[in-house]
Amino acid sequence: MDVDKAKEVFDSLIGEWSANEGAISTEQDTRFQIIDRMLTDVLGWSREKINTEPHVESGYVDYLVNASGKPKLVVEAKRAETPLLNTKQENYRSYKLGGPALQSAVDGVKQAQRYCLDVAVPFAVLTTGFQWIGFWALRTDGVRPKDGQAFAFPTLQSISKNFSEFYDLFSREGVLNGLFRAYIQQAEGLSITQSDPLYRVLENKDIRLLSKSRMAADLDTVFRSFFGTMSGDNDPEMLAKCFVESKESREADISLQKIARNLISRIDVVESAEAKELQEHVRTAVDSQKGEFVLVIGNKGAGKSTFIDRFFRMVLDKRLRDQCIVIRIDVADSDGVLDGIADWLVSRMIHEVEQSLFQGRSPRYEELQGIFFSDYDRWRNGEHKPLYERDKAKFKEKFGDHIASLVASKPRVYLARILQDAVRSRKLMPCLIFDNTDHFPQPFQEAVFQFAQSIHREVLSFVVCPITDRTIWQLSKHGPMQSYETTSFYLPVPSTKEVLKKRVDFLKDKLEAEEKERKDYFLTKGIRLRLEDLHAFAVCIDELFVQSEYVSRTIGWLSNHDIRRGLNMAQRVITSPIVSMEELVKTYLSNGRLTIPRLKIRQALIFGEHSQYQEDANDYIVNVFSIYPESVTTPLLRLSVLRMLFDIHNQASDAENTYISVESIQDYFETCGIPRIATAKHLSKLLSYRLVESYDPTDQEIYESQRLRITHSGQIHQEFSLRDHVYMSSMAMTTGVRSVQCIEEIREINSRKMTKEDWKSVEKKFASYLLREDMALATIPNLENYAGQHALRSELGGAWGASS
């Protein structure tokens, strides 16, 4: 729930509460009629996560609100008529917790504080339902709780007028993000703002867009088309033929083909039986086995959808394939609304099944009569027998109306019938693929999974669900997957180099067979270049990317092995004006060896089409040394977070343990003197650029219970900061820093024609500045848990010859 939806719900309830204020007298009335609904319907807390009256050492807590397995909020309830404020002020504002305005609330505050101490929860609420007071019950910042500020909403009307603040303080979203700390610190006079301006060697106005030659501009179109073709989005043949096989995928092919053969043979047995009794017996036996439910597990980029499409298109024996009806439902086409997903799936499946069985048309009356033959037989021999014998035309018309009504009112029944008819009458095995469910939150995925299981239990079928490894972890622990049997196959993510090589070979074969448009270019020294040469040249350039281990690894890791992002990066490099297209073309035409210096590749990757790095113009490279003007902290915070997650990744005993909660990350760096809000803000940047990833792949927000881990992109950014001269010197030129002296020294070097030694000097001065700022703005404890942080700073200084 977001604040706008919460306000709509609150507005719908406030009239009812205000009208009944006099009738709500007991604490039980207050809790049942107001507080319960405020917590769940307005503030977004899950009802099943709220414990009422749990016993702790100090007594019974009215409400202990939980999230992610931990207590997060203590709510102490009082009767509606109990006064909590000793002031006639009816507006929302803050008061000293131990001050005169809250004297009537002292007993309730102390009671809530004792509960908070027992359950280790820092924030508490004291409320009568109509009056709400939020306060920091357990403080670790040296301020006594009674000397701190508390926030009071004296009436429901004050909540309505200041709903954003109310929501930030007490909602699930606000509490998990620890926003109460920011509100209280601000009320107590602590305002964390930028006191020093940030300076850059090169401002955005100093970074220019590089010009391209006429040929390079035209080549942009060629390469855009070429790399678009390489992605295979609109070419299923390419995706299928270019799938990178592995030991696991070959084993899965064999197993899936065996499953399909066994299921189809069951259909043959059912339909070939002659004795009715035996036939029904076999049908019952087959129905009890319910086909197969297969999970194809792999991370993003493993090619799960391609593997499944390729299996049915190219791997499955043609004879078996002809006995299958393959229905692929792309769940990504849905609107993502949980409440309506079952209806959407039924509607989409009916459409796809009818298209497949009836050659793109709707079923005829006779076909519907066959699908609903059991109903038809009962009508003509049962309750509608007189009508059948008297007027068969009228009987058929009435039966048609019955089917139309059933299809309209019970489409789920119609779907099951039409699939069952495909099995029994047509001897076809329904192969149902529910693709791209992992684009959505876990409850949505569970709903799709349960729907697929319900179809699977009702109809002999071969159901396939591609799913990410993270999703399988989640569903196997506390989802419907615990209750059902499934067969699982794991697909590893292939290397970017292997994927590119397969696609280059495929396109080379296609280029040789295609007729090319003619267009000539005249280069220096009378060299003529035609468009067919450009297509062949594009293939050779991509071969260059495949053959270069450095380039393929860098692009693969930066893209987290997402082939589409990897191809976009390859296109970014090759079309950058930094790469001399004219020289490469001349080398190609003269049958010379195509090479691009590694320096130019790194510059093209980092600069793109500009003369220097610009973060706003780069979707793949992040400045790990950047800070925010409104929240100055150590410029090594992003890098420190990556190092922390990297150490956890290396020490984890299994994949799931590579994740750690945002709250734990904040705790870790708060010990270093870094505000929790600052850590959360930098984590948000790392998440948006995919240097870290969330446990729930659909979750792109930062909150305390969210779990994160480092990605390949995060790991290679670590390498860049410690080893890559182009990256380090670029950040030195474009990062906002607080030291005017550092900027002037680097600008003085930049004012002349720079040598290799000059660039090293720039890197050294910048790294020295980073370490000095880090020492001033962060204190790294001398504890074993922080050994990686000390090592990071030592490695940074050693890599660039810097000292603090």
N, C-alpha and C positions, 0 to 999 in steps of 0.2 A: 504493500500500500504506500502511496505517496501522500504528501501533505494536502494536495488539492482534493483527492478522493476522501481523505480523512475528514477534511472540513465539510464536505458534502454530507457525510454520515453524521457528523456532530450537529450540523444545522437541522437535520431531520429528527434528532433526538432531543434537542434543547427545549423545544416547546413542551414536549411530553414531560420532561423532568421538572420544568418550572411550574407546570400546572399541578403536579403532584407533590410539590415541595412540602406542603403541610401534612400530607398523608404518610410521608416517609419518616417514621419516627425512630425505629429501632436500628441498631447497627446491622442486623441481618437484612432489613429492608434496604438500607443504604448500599450494602454490598451487592445484593441481588439485582436491584433495579438500576443502579447507576455505575458503581465501580467496576463490576464485572463487564458491563457493556462498554464502558469507557476504555478498559484495558484491551479488550479483544476487538470490538467493532471499530473503534476510533484510533487507538494507538498501535494496532497491528500485532499485538502479542498473540501467539498461538494458545488456544484454550488448553490444549493438552500439555503445554509447557508451564502452566501456572499451577503451583501447589498451594492449596488453601489449608491453613492450620497445621503445617508441618511442625513437629516438635523439635526444638533446639534446646540448648542448655538453659537459656533464659526464659523459655516458655513456648508459646505457640504463635508462630508468625501468621498474621492475617493472610498475606499473599507473599509467596516467594516465587518471583518470576524468573524463568530460566531460558537460556538459549545456548545451543551447541554443548549441552551437557553440563553447563556451569550456571550457578545462580548469578543473576545480573541486577536484580532490583528487589528491594524490600518495600512493601506497601503496608502501612499501618492505617487501619480504618477506624473511624469514630462515628458515633451517631450523628445524623444530619443536623441536629439542633445544637451540637457541641460547638462552642465558640473557639476558634483557633487564633484569631487575630484580636489584638487589643487596640484597634484603630478603626475609625469609620471610613478610612480610605478604601474605595471600591475599585481602584485601578490596579493592574498588575505592576509590581515593582519588587525590588530586592530589599531585605531587611537583615540586620545583624541577627544571627541565629539565637544568640543569648541576650538580645536587646529587649527593650520594653514592648515593642510592637508584637512580639511573639511569646509573651509571658504565659498566655493561656495554652500555648502549644508545648510548653517545656516537658510535661510528663510524657506526652506522646512522642516527642523528639527523643527523649532519653530511652524510652522503650524501643523505638526503632533502631537507635544506635547500638543497643545491646544485641539485638537480632543481627545487625550488620556485622558486628564483631564475631558473633558465633558462626556466621556463614561466609565471612570474608567478602562482603559486598560493600563497595565504597559509597553508593548513592542510595538514598531512601526518599520515600514519599509519605507524607502525613496528610490524610484527606478525610473529609466528611462526605465526599461525593460532590458537594457544591463548592467547597473550599479545597484548594490543593496547594501544598507547600513541598517544595523539593529542596533537599540540602545534601551537602557532602558530609557523610557521617563518619567516614574513616579517612583522615588526611595523612599524607606522607610528605607534605611540603613545608613542615615546620609551623603551620598555622593551626591553632586549636580550633576544633569544629565550632565551638560556641562563639569564637571571634570571627568566624567566616560569615559570608553572606548566604542567605537562603532566598529562594524565589517563591513569591506568594501570589496566587490567583484567588482573590477574595470571593468571586461570584462566577457563575456560569457565563455571565455577560462579559466579564473580564477575560475569560478564556476565549470567547468568540472574537473579541477585539484584538487579542494578541495570540491568535491561534498558532502562528508559525513558531513563536517562542515556546508555547506549551508543547507543541509537537516535537520540537528539537530536544526539549528536556526529558520528556517522559515516554516517547514512542520507542518501539523496538529499534528502529533505525537510528534514532538519536542516542539512545543509551549505549548501543553496541559501538557507536563511533565516539563515545565519551564526550559528547558535546557539552554536558553539564560542567565539565572542567573549564572549558573555554568561557562559558557564560559567567561562572563564578569568579574566575580569575579577572575577567574584564570588569565585573562589578566591584571587585576589590582593588581596582586601580592598576592591575597589571595588563598593559596593552603591548603586545609584541608587534612592533612595527619596524619597518626599515629605517634606521637612523642615518645610515651612510648610503649615498648614491652608488650605483654600480657603473663601472667604466669598462669600455671595451677598446681593444686596439683597433678593430675594424667594426664600425657600426653598419647597420643594414644598408645605408645609403652608399657605403664604400664598396659594397659587394655588387658587382655588375653581372648582368646576364650575358653570357658569351655568345657571339654571333656564329652562324653556321654558313658554310658555302652553299651554293645552289644544289650541288650534288648531295651534300650531307642532308640538306632539308628534304630532298626527294627520297633519300635513303631512309629517313624517319618513317615515311609511309610504308616503304618496303619492309622494314624491320618490325614495325607495329603489326603489319599483316602477318609477317613470318612468325613472330613470337606469339601472336594470337592463335595462329594455326597450331603452334607447338603446344599450347595449353590443352587443345583437344576438346574444348567445351562443347563445340558443335560437331564433333567428329567421333561418334562412338566406336567406329572402326579403328581409329588411331588409339584410343584409350585401351581397347581390348587387345590390339596387337602389340602395343608398347608396354603392356603390364610387365613389371619386373618380377620374374618368378623367384621364389626362394624355396628352401627345403620345406618350410611350413606351408607355403601356398600349394606346392605340388602334393603334399600329403592331404591337404584339405580338398584339392580337386578329386583325388582318388576316393576319399571318404564320402564326399557329397554325391559323387556319381553312384557309389554303392548304395547310399541311402535312397536316391531317386529310383534306382533299379528295383530295390526291394519294395518300395511303396507302390510303384507301378505294377509290379508282379502281383501284389495283393489285389489290385483292381482287376487284373486279368482273372485271378482265381475266383473272385466274387462273380464276375460276369459269365464265366464259362461253366459254372455249376448248373446242373439241370434240375435236380430235385429241389423243390421249393423249400422244404425243411432244412436241407443241408445249406442251401443258399442263405437262408436267414441266419443259420448258425455261424456260418463263415462271416457274414456281415457283422454280426454281433462281436465276433472275435476281432475283426479288423477295427471296428469302432472303438473297442476297448483300448487299442494301442494308440489311436489318435495320431498316426503319422509321425512326423518329426518336427521339432522346433529347434532351429539352429541359430546360434549367435556367432557372427563373424566379428572378432574383437581386434582392434588395432587403433593406434593413435592417429591423430589427424595427419594426413599425408601417406598413410599406409596403403591407400587405394582400395578401401573396403568396397565401395560402390562399384568401382571398376572391376574388381575381382568377381563380384557376383554377376555383373552384366557379362563379363567374359566367359564365366562358367556356363551360363545358359546359351550364350551366342556361339561359342567356339569349342568348349571342352566337353560338354555333355553330349553323349552319343546321339546322332541325329534321330535314330529310331525312338530313343527315349524322349528326346526333345519334342518330337511330333506328338507324343502322348501327354504332354504337359500343357497347361494353360498358365502362362507366366504373367502375373499381375504385380506390377511395381507401383507402389504408392509413395510418392515423394512428399513426406510430411512437411518439408520446408515450404511447400505451397500453401499450407494452412495458415490461418490468421494467428495461430499460437494461443488462442483462448482455451483455457483448460476446460471450462464448462461445456464448450461446444465441440470438442475434438471427436467424441464418439460419433455424433451425428455427421460430422464432416467426413470421417473415415468411411462410414456406411455409404454415404452419397457418392464419394469418389470411387469406392470399390464397385458399387453397382454399375456405375458408368463404364469403368474399365472392363469389368467382366462381360457386360453386354456388348461392348465394342469388340471384344475378342471372340466371343462365341457366335455372334450374329453378324459378323462382317461389317461392323460400323452402323448397324441399324437397330431399331428396337425389336424385341421378340414379337412374332406373330401370335395370333390367338391359339393356334394349334400347338405352338411351342410352349406357351404359357400353360395350356391344358396339360402338357406332358410334365412340366415342372411341378404343377399342383395336382398331379393325377390322384394322389391319395385322397385329397379333398373332393375332387371330381367324382371319384368312385363312391365315396361315402354319400355325397349328395344324391347321386342317381339311384343308389340302392338303399338309402336311408331316409332322412327327413324330407327330401325333395323328390322322392320316387314318383308320387302321383303327378307332379308337374312334368317330370321327365317323360313319363308314359303318355301324358295328355298333349304336351306341346314342347317338343325338343328344342325348337328355336327359342321359345321363351325361356326354357331352362338354361340354354347356353348364354343367352343375354344376361340372365340373372347371375349366372356363375361368373361371367365377365365383370359385372359390377362388383361382385364379391372380391375378385382378384384385384381390381383397381383400388378398392377401398383398403385392402390389406397392404398393397404396395405403398399407398399413400400414408396410412396410419402406422404400419409396422414394417418399415423398410428393412430393419434388421432381420426380421423373419424371412422376407423376400430374398435378401442376400444369402442367407444360409440355404434356402431352398434351391436357388439357382446354382450354387456351388455343389450342393449334394447331387443335383441333377447332372452336372458336368461329370461327376465321378461315376454315377450309376448308369446313366444312359449313354454318355459319350466316351466312357472309359478314359477320361482325362484326369490327370493329377493336378489339382490347384497348387501352384507354387506362388506363395504370397510373400512379397518383399516389402517390408516397412522401412524405408530408407530415410536417413537424415533426421532421426528422432533426437540425436545428440545436439541439435542446434537449439534445444529448448531446455528450460529448467527441469530439475529432477521430478517434481510432481507431474509435469506434463509427460515426461518420458514414461513414468510409471503407468499413466493412463493409457498410453499407446500400447505399452507392453501387455497390460491386462486385457485390452481389447483384442490384440493379436492372439492371446492365449484363449480367449473365449471362442473365437472363430476356430482355432486349432482344436479345441475340445469338442466342438460341434460337428466339424467337417473333417474327413480324412484329408490331410493337406501337408504340404511341405512348406513350413513358414521360416523365413530368413530375416533376421534383424541385424544389420551392421551396427556396431556400438563401440564407443571408445573404451579404453582400459579404465579410465577414471570413472566413467559411468557405471561400468560393471562392478567396480569396487563399491560404489554407493548403493546400487540396487541390491547387491548380494548381502549387504550388511543389515539394511533395514527397509527393504522394499519387497515387492511381490515376487521377485526372483527366488526368494527363499522357499516359496511354496510350490514351485514348478520345476519339472525336470527339463533340462535343455542340453543340447550338444554344442560344445564351443570349439571354435577354431581361432587361433591367434595368427595375425599377419604382422610381421615386423615392418618398420618404415624403411624403404630402400634408400640408398644414398642418392643425392641429387645428381651425381655423376652418372650413375647407372640409368636413371630416368632420362636424362638428357641424351645419352648415347642411343638409347632405343628410339627416341623420337627423331633424332637427327637421321638415323639410318632409314627410318620410315619415310621422312620427307625427301630424302635424297632419291629414293626409288620413285616417289610420286613426281618429283620435278623432272626426272628424265622422261616421263611419259606425257607430260603436259606441254601444250603449245604455248609459247611465250609471246607476249606483246613486245614490239620492238620500240626502243627509245634509245637514242644515242647521246653520250656525253663525250666531250673532248677535254682531255686532261692535258697537263703540260707535256711538251715534247711530242705533240701530235698523237697521243695515245687515245684510241677510241674505245668507249665502254658501252655495251648494249644492256638492255634490261634483263635478258636471260643470263648475262654474266652476273648481274646483281643478285639474282636468286641463288645461283650457284655459290656466289661469294658469301651470301648469308649463311648457307649451310657450312661453308668452310670456317667462318667466324665461330659458329656454334661448336664446331669440332674443336676449335681452339679452346673454348671454355671447357669442353669435356676433357681434353687432354691435360689441361693445367690443374694439377692437384690443389694448388693454392686457391685458384679461382673457384673451383667446384666446391671445395670445403667451405670457403668463406661465404659464398652465396647460400650453400645448403644450411649452414648454421645460422646465418642472419635471418633466413626465411623460416627457421624451425622446420625445415624439410617440407614446407608447403610449396608444392611445385608451381602454383600460380604466382605466388610472391617471388619465388626464385627466378622465374622467367621474366617477371617485371624488372627485377634487379639486373639480370643479364642485359635486357634491352636498355636499361638506364646507362649501363656502362658503355655499351657499344655505340649508342647514339650521342654520347656526351661529346661536345666539341673538344674536350681535352684529348680524346683519342683522335689521332690524325687519320681521318678516313681516306683522304687522298693518298697518303703514303701506303696504307694497307692495300688499297685497290691496285696501285701500281705494282706492289710486291706480288699480289695475287696474279695479275696479268702476265708478269714476267716469270711465273712459275717459281717464285722465290718462297722461302719459308716464312709463313705468317707468324709474327710474334707481336705481342703488346707488352712493353715493359711493365713489370709489376708495380712500379711507382705510379704509372699512368692509370693502371686499373684501380688502384686504391684511391687516387685522386678523383677519378670518374665516379666511383662508388660513393665517395663522401661529398664531393662538390656537385655532382650532377651536371647541370647546364650553367652553373654559376662559377665565378672566379674564386669562391671560397665557400666554406661550409655554411649552410643556413638551415637551422633545425626545422623551421616552418615549411621548407621546401623538400624535406627528406623524410620519407615514411619509414625508414629502416634504421637509420643511425641516430642514436641519442647522445647528447652531451651529458656524460655521467658526472661532470664537475659543475653543472649549472645549479644555481640557487635562486630562490624567489625573493624579489625585493621586499615583499610584505612579511617574510618569515626567514630572516637571515640565520643560517646555521652553517655547520662545517661543509665546505664544498666537496668533501669526501663522503657525504652521507649516502648518496646513491651507490657509489662504489663499495662502501662498507656493507650496505644491505646485500648487494650481490655476493660479496665475499662470505657473509654469514650464511646465505642460502647455499652457496657453493660448498662450504664446509659441511653443512647438514646433508647435502646431496651425496657427498663422498662417504659420509659415515653411516648412511642409512642402510639398514639390513634388508629392506625391500622397498619397492617403488612408492608405496603409500606413505612410508615414513620420510620421504623426501619433502613432504609438505609440512608447513608450520603456520600457526595462526598469526594473523595480523597483530592480535593482542600480545603474543609472545615477542614478536619483532619490536613492537613499541616498548614493551617492558625492558627488553635487552638494551635498546638505545637510550631509554629514559635514564638508565643507570649511568650512561655516559654524559648526561646533562642535556640530551636532545629532546625537545618537547614532542609529545605524542602526536600532536596535530601536524607538526613538520614532517615527522616520519610518514604519517598517513598520506600527506600530499605528494611526497616523492615516490611512495609506493604506487600511487595512482598513475603517475607518469610512466613508471617502469611497466605497469600492467598494460597501459594503453599502447605502448610500443612493443609489447610482447617479450620484454626481457625477463618478465616473470609471468607465470600463468596460475590461474585459480584452480582449486580442486574441482569446482563445478565449472566446466568450460563455458557455460552460458553466462556466468556471473562476471560482470565487468565493473563492479563497484567495490570500494574498499570499506570494510567494517571489521570490527574487532574479531569476530568469530570466523571470518573468512580465512581459508588456508591457501598458502601460496608456495610455489617452488620456483627455482631458477630454470630458465629455458636454455637451449643452445645459443640463442641470440644473446642472452645475458652472459653466458660464459665467454663468448667471443668478444663481447664488449670489455670484459675484464682483460682479455688478451690485448685488445687495442690500447687500453690505458697504460699497459705495462711494457708493450713491445713495439707498437706501430708508430713510426715517426710522423707519418702523414696525419694520423688521427690526433696525436698529441700536439703537434704544431698547429693544426687547425683549431683545436679547442683553445690553445693559448691565444690565438688571434681573435676569437669570437666570444669567449666566455666573459660574462660580466663579473668584474672583481672589485673589491673594496679598496685596493691599494693603488693610489695614484702613482706612487713611485714605480711599482711593477709595470704599470701601463706605459709610463714615460720611457723606461729602460727598453722595453720591447719595441715601442714605436721608433726609438732612435735606431735600433738595429734594422727595423723594417724599412727605414727611410733610404737605405742604400741597397745596392745590388747584393743580395745575400748569398753567402757561400755555405757550404755544408757545415762548417764550423759555426757560422752564425745561427743556422737553424738549431743546432745542438744547444747553443747558448740560450735561445728562446725557450726551448723545452726545459732546460735546467732552471731558468728563472721562474717559469710558470709552475713547475713542480715544487720549487722552494716556497713559492707563495702558498700553494695548496697545503703544504705541510705546516707552515706557520699559522695559517687560518685554522686548520684542524686542531692544532695545539691550543689555540686561544679559545675555540668555541666548543670543543669536546674534550672530555677527560676519559681516557680508556683505562678501565681498571686493570691492575696487574694480577689478573686471575686466569686460570686455565681456560675458562669459557671464552676469553677474549684474546687468546693466543693468535688466532687467525687475523684479528684486527691489527695487532702489533706487527705481524708478519707482512700484512698488506702495506702498511706505511713504510716498513723497511724496504720492501721490494720496489715500491714507487720511487723512493729516494735513490735506491741503487740503480734502477733502470735509467734514470735521467740525470744521474750525477748530482742530485740535489740534497740539501739538508735543511732542517727547519731552523 
